[in-house]
């Protein structure tokens, strides 16, 4: 069944926008309108550049600053949203990102800024040396893994301007990476005051997705599109940007000073008859089937529901590595390789971490990185994690797979009895895991991002399904509100539409829970109107988790 969406954006990545705009402008042929008179992304960049030149003070821009386009969204009615990163005297500005909103004719409508503080420093010469910053980050990584003898530990500092944590200041952003005793990667990003050496913040750097078929571990027999190669087939999908899956052969990456010198292998898997796996872990192709299927379904969800072509919106396919490391209890998205990596689990706590919702969760980190780039710490980090949980669940529902039906549980397929719970997280009442927050409080930003994410997960469940006890898709849920109110849901599809528009148009790297309320209300107003039941429901659901 087709349906009409009030807003749908066309997209182009930063590099593509810049290259397209440059080549067209040199030729003097830059188009001003696309289909049905709608401005093209390149034209939107031109309009935004004119705004930046005309009113730099409105965006806090000075001659010491430069900007670079990260993303462009053009609505069906021609309204344009151009997202920028900025530098100060050549240094990246954390929290310097902003989105310029333009009318169909290019007129300025407003902007959303990650910070409104003036970005100006008396000096960009650090008092703290780079080697000392590296030592502090290495110590922080060891402290985050107490008792573990980390190997090959390296740390690479980068001088930045930190505008995320109060008044802008010079800082070292240091990525510390190492291998744990089993040879699996661990990493932490440490932000250090470049004048005093005081730690500003720290967070995990690995953000923990021919006609064939495959027997998967978790999803039953699933369809696969593959590439003929001589007398065999490659597990590579030419219809979805060339996405493919390879076997990491239980090896790990070798990274020095933040640069990966050797990557674990990802040679594309092949099969003789285009019928992949046996549905058991004894056949290494079975986990690969899950990984490729997860990539396919996630791609289809973003394309079919939100008009997005691939993780970065540019039609480029990511790839997967399965069987990574030894008994590795994790899966992660890595912007550096634009790839998904899956461990096999230890067999006691987790099985192979290739379930559909895990794949969609991790690949959504890539979507977030390409759009709002929510900082992976504090309240913005909780929103980053929740975004992945929300779309992980929505992708699972969209797949409509009877063997792995949609639900509001995260990772229910990969947990084993040793984990002690039926899922990694629950969205209806996140606190049932013993650590996650159901309700916002002033201490929310102090929680691990996987636990502060509970606030937005709870909001999302309430917005989709409403409050109280009920059964949805054969699963019993019970979702009380934090303020005792009763909330009526608007459905999963509208939840996805609101959150996606808020993420891609209004959220920035520093968005906190109050900012998420504002962003989703703006999105609901765009989609349904300020007097709509949907707009009211968004406000009610946030109030129900104490975000007022």
Buried (B, 14 or more C-beta within 10 A) or exposed (E): EEEEEEBBBBBBBBEBBBEBBEEBEEEEEBEBEBEEEBBBBBBBBBBBBEBBEEEBEBBBBEEBBBBBBBBBBBBBEBBBBBBBBBBBBEBBBBBBBBBBBBEBEBEBEEBBBBBEBEBBBEEBEBEBEBEBBBBBBBBBBBEBBEEBEBEEBBBBBBBBBBBBBEEBBBBBBBBBBBBBEBBBBBBBBBBBBBBEBEBBBBBBBBBBBEEBBBBBBBBBBBEBBBBEEEEEBBBBBBEBBBBBBBBBBBBBBBBEEBEBEEBBBBEBBBBEEBBBBBBEBEBBBBBBBBBBBBBBBBBBBBBEBBBBBBBBBBBBBBBBBBBBBBBBBBBBBBEEBBBBBBBBBBEEBBBBBBBBBBBBBBBBBBBBBBBBBBBBBBBBBBBBBBBBBBBBBBBBBBBEBEEBEBBBBBBBBBBEEEBEBEBBBBBBBBBBBEEBBBBBEEEBBEBBBBBBBBBBBBBBBBBBBBBBEBEBEEBEBEBBBBEEEEBBBBBBBBBBBBBBBBBBBBBBBBBBBEBBBBBBBBBBBBBBEEEBBBBBBBBBBBBBBBBE
